Amino acid sequence: MRDGEIKVIKEVLEAHWAQWWLYLARYAETDGFEYDADRSHAWHYRDWVIKALNDDLPFDVFVQHQIAGDLMGDEVATSFLFTCPDMPDLNNQNERRHILLNDITTTVGSVCLGLTVGCAQCHDHPYDPVSQADFYRLRAFFDNTIITKNGKQIGPSVRVFTEGVPASTVFVRGDFKRPGPQIEPAFPRILGLSEAKPDRIALAKHLTSKDNALFLRAMANRIWQQHFGKPLAAIPGDLGQQGEAPTNPELLDWLAAELPR
């Protein structure tokens, strides 16, 4: 086999292991919706994921950089937050921003906690202990102005966060036209944590902590699925009351406890 053929096979295998995370990140190289414009720089994030996994970047650090990499000197990794479908041409940019931020919050909750926190954007979650206030407290970590730095594109996306924007608000029934009371960034109460004015780095570290059983169970279940083709708990994005119980709960708990080590 020629060196060039070996190189192609190696690249295919490396990309294959990254596919599951790119799927969770809702990675795409176009915006979606009717105009579906190309995202010519999207590949930077794809290649970052491939390289990080193949370099055995510690998994907690890998996830932390997805959430707060721009504050940790790693802007490309934070494209995880922005790879959702987008409508740049939407007439009402406040609505566009609202949709983007709700998607980001929902994705972080589903991927990192295995919970459907997005169900709480209009009302308290009907089944799991996540209130509407919890949803907007979590969203407030990301509720910064979405801009370009000095009008120039940064990394793979023109959508980047800046710090220092005033507190978010709760939106009545999830309607962007009905802002309610202001709310500060805070960890969802289900995490059992409190910290005075935490920032996005603190959020990233708390989410991936060895003491966060929700994160450990969600990730152990997803990694098991990638190795064996079937997760222990059938709905990886919903380990809450409405999700299906794991087929072997003792094994999932053991794997979760072993994951940090």
Long-range contacts (C-beta under 8 A, 24 or more apart in sequence): 14-50, 14-53, 14-54, 15-50, 17-53, 17-54, 17-226, 18-46, 18-49, 18-50, 18-53, 20-222, 20-225, 20-226, 21-49, 21-53, 22-46, 22-49, 24-107, 24-111, 24-222, 25-49, 25-66, 25-79, 25-80, 25-83, 25-107, 25-111, 26-83, 26-84, 26-85, 26-107, 27-83, 28-83, 28-85, 31-85, 31-86, 31-87, 31-88, 32-85, 32-86, 33-85, 33-86, 33-87, 35-87, 35-89, 37-88, 39-156, 39-157, 41-153, 41-155, 41-156, 41-157, 42-79, 42-83, 42-156, 42-157, 43-156, 44-76, 44-79, 44-155, 44-156, 45-76, 45-77, 45-79, 45-80, 45-83, 45-155, 45-156, 45-157, 48-76, 48-77, 48-79, 52-77, 59-208, 59-219, 59-259, 60-208, 60-209, 60-210, 60-260, 63-112, 63-204, 63-207, 63-208, 63-219, 64-201, 64-204, 64-205, 64-207, 64-208, 65-204, 66-204, 67-108, 67-112, 67-200, 67-203, 67-204, 67-207, 68-199, 68-200, 68-201, 68-203, 68-204, 70-160, 70-161, 71-163, 71-199, 71-200, 71-201, 72-201, 75-154, 75-155, 75-160, 76-155, 76-156, 78-160, 78-161, 79-155, 79-156, 79-157, 81-107, 81-108, 81-142, 81-161, 82-157, 82-159, 82-160, 83-157, 86-159, 94-176, 95-176, 97-146, 98-171, 98-176, 100-146, 100-159, 101-139, 101-142, 101-143, 102-139, 102-174, 104-139, 104-142, 105-135, 105-138, 105-139, 105-142, 108-138, 108-142, 108-207, 109-138, 109-188, 110-237, 110-238, 111-218, 111-237, 112-207, 112-208, 112-214, 112-215, 112-218, 113-188, 113-190, 113-207, 113-214, 113-215, 113-218, 114-214, 114-217, 114-218, 114-221, 114-233, 114-236, 114-237, 114-238, 114-239, 114-240, 114-243, 115-190, 115-214, 115-238, 115-239, 115-240, 116-237, 116-238, 116-240, 116-242, 117-188, 121-171, 121-174, 122-173, 122-174, 123-173, 123-174, 127-240, 127-241, 127-242, 128-190, 128-240, 128-241, 128-242, 129-189, 129-190, 130-188, 130-190, 131-189, 132-170, 133-170, 133-183, 134-188, 134-189, 134-190, 136-168, 136-169, 136-170, 136-171, 136-183, 137-183, 137-184, 137-185, 137-186, 137-187, 137-188, 138-185, 138-186, 138-187, 138-188, 138-203, 139-168, 140-167, 140-168, 140-183, 140-184, 140-185, 140-186, 141-185, 141-198, 141-199, 141-200, 141-203, 142-200, 143-167, 143-168, 143-185, 161-200, 163-199, 163-200, 190-214, 210-260, 213-256, 214-239, 216-256, 216-257, 216-259, 216-260, 217-252, 217-253, 217-256, 219-256, 219-259, 220-252, 220-255, 220-256, 220-258, 220-259, 221-246, 221-252, 223-259, 224-252, 224-255
